[in-house]
Amino acid sequence: MSIHIDHTRTWLERAVIGLNLCPFAKAVAVKDQIRYVVTEVDTPAELMEALATELRLLAEADPATLDTTLLIHPKVLTDFLDFNWFMELADQALEEMGLEGVLQVAHFHPQFQFADTLADDITNYTNRSPYPTLHLLREDSVDRAVDAFPEASAIYEKNIDTLRTLGHAGWQALDLPKG
């Protein structure tokens, strides 16, 4: 399982932090406040159980020690459309657990595709990871980061510009691991 974490850390360091796709990621990485969890579950139902466990753990943890979790699930929801559908269930779980407004779930996937883009559009790579991954975040941390970053709403556009400038050849030059 450590290979999945190694690949995900490399992606985080080279792409997310290295290209500054998320200006908030470096601080939690440097402080070692990211929990990396690999689950070997095979079904969406089992993944939902793992997600609920990790949501509870993050909600109860001291933010100074654990600020965010990357739940890596290489064996389930490998098809992006199935994965995208699952995100609705993840949001429902937050609500049912009383964690809406406390935590949020973002997502990364090797086949990530924004609506109205072609599969090979370089802009999709802003959310492409080596494995299907659910990113559990604290709302308070997101709010603090956004307050500290005066142009947070421009991150999306900046990322698109970064990836378009980088192009496919530049992305490949990052030598990111593939799941």
Buried (B, 14 or more C-beta within 10 A) or exposed (E): EEEBBEBBBBBBBBBBBBBBBBBBBBBBBEEEBBBBBBBEBEEBEBBBBBBBEBBEBBBEBEBEEBBBBBBBBBBBBBEBEEBBEBBEBBEEBBEEBEBBEBBBBBBBBBBBBEEEEEEEBBBBBBBBBBBBBBBBBBEEBBEEBBEEEEEBEEBEEBBBEBBEEBEEEBBEEBEBBEB
